[in-house]
């Protein structure tokens, strides 16, 4: 998620007019939300080569794999080892 946010900021796509500064805070307005969600969906669809599986998986699938590992840990099947990015 951080990379999607930083890409939007660094490329100048996310601008001050995409924020609503009411209610004692700073929130994305509707156009800002749509822009962010589109960037997030694009990022989640990006694939990387998984070292252990030796195949390409999307970030969305990678999150699902981590959830499965957490389930196996919580049920006592195996000890959880977090995914570590190598890039």
Buried (B, 14 or more C-beta within 10 A) or exposed (E): EEEBBEBBEEEEBBEEEBBEEEEEEEEBBEEBEEBBEEBBEEBBEEEBEBEEEEEEBBBEBBEEBEEEBEEEEEEEEEEEEEEEEEE
